[in-house]
């Protein structure tokens, strides 16, 4: 029950930040942004004290650690792969254009249309 109340408070803090954004309508955009960011930061602080919040932050830390272990392709590999994909797309576009054009000629000739 305590977690539900804290999550409700976190939701209300986010809503307060958004309400502050609209309440500061006409003032500097940085103040509006600060209002929303303050609401989000306060909500994150409250939510991190709940059991689901703790699990979420552990999941986030594990995700960052997993992303660091990924072997990312080199620049050369990325450019080569992108080049192959672009070349394939162009080839398929030309092939489908030729097939469409030839089928259009066949259909037009069967229908007796000549252009």
Helices and strands as residue ranges (DSSP letters): H 2-23, H 29-47, H 51-69, H 75-110
